[in-house]
């Protein structure tokens, strides 16, 4: 089986964008691949973070991976910082990565502007850490959204540069990963503005629906979300980004085709559609929330999952790290 690697940062509440853009897709495709899925807590400190929340956010995210349906038969779940090879390989790769490759990353430029003077070396280095995450596991495929395409290209460039400089031509040390682009993946937009993505870091909680929101919160958020005064709901109207987003959410939760939803909703007004979306969303999240409750009632269980995950991940990661060190010429005791 081909190996897939991915992760989400424990930087706040997991929302529908994370579900439909990442975790839900991992779950759908999991039996086809050998999956290594981690909680990206080293990435989480590339922006200023709250140390009183990091551990609990990490725990919640790992529990949600399981609650969303990841099956330990197909997936190894672990916490990035528990496998020290991630940090170590990052240092080694830093030293062979030209600075201007990192300065050219669009996400760095965008986030650096937002963070102003607080911008850390870690934010610049984020793509090298991501490169290490992927290359340590010799991953074949990495699920990427639009925003991560450039970083995956960089990963391939760094791996190719390493192999070129330090490996024999017929014995590459690092595998070049390919993007895994899934048709059914969706970009979920903010409830407050249909042109911006739903995001953990949006200061307004009303802009997103979190996987652990109560039915009351979901009702309230959908009631308050931005719409327009036009009757009859349609997909793909550039003048109506909110309408497109809400119909898409309904389509995804109801498991219906776009054509079915378009036909069902073409004559509806918001007063009729919103209760439908509320009901569908609440019903779809209920099993995830119940499973989450059950998992978190037994803290020992999740800890044991993460310990097993760490061991399995370490076995592969440490081997790659040893190969990289050997290729770089490090002295290793016999
Ligand atoms: N709105 C979204 N629609 C579809 N997919 C999304 N993802 C995030 N938002 C949407 C996907 O979820 C994964 C989470 O990656 P991350 O933890 O690295 O966070 P992120 O991409 O920076 O997005 P977040 O979760 O909203 O956090 P902030 O607010 O910090 O930007 C990725 O696979 C991402 O594509």
Boltz pocket constraint, residues with backbone or C-beta under 6 A from the ligand:
constraints:
  - pocket:
      binder: B
      contacts: [[A, 7], [A, 8], [A, 9], [A, 10], [A, 11], [A, 16], [A, 17], [A, 18], [A, 19], [A, 20], [A, 21], [A, 22], [A, 143], [A, 145], [A, 186], [A, 187], [A, 188], [A, 189], [A, 197], [A, 198], [A, 199], [A, 200], [A, 201], [A, 202]]
      max_distance: 6.0
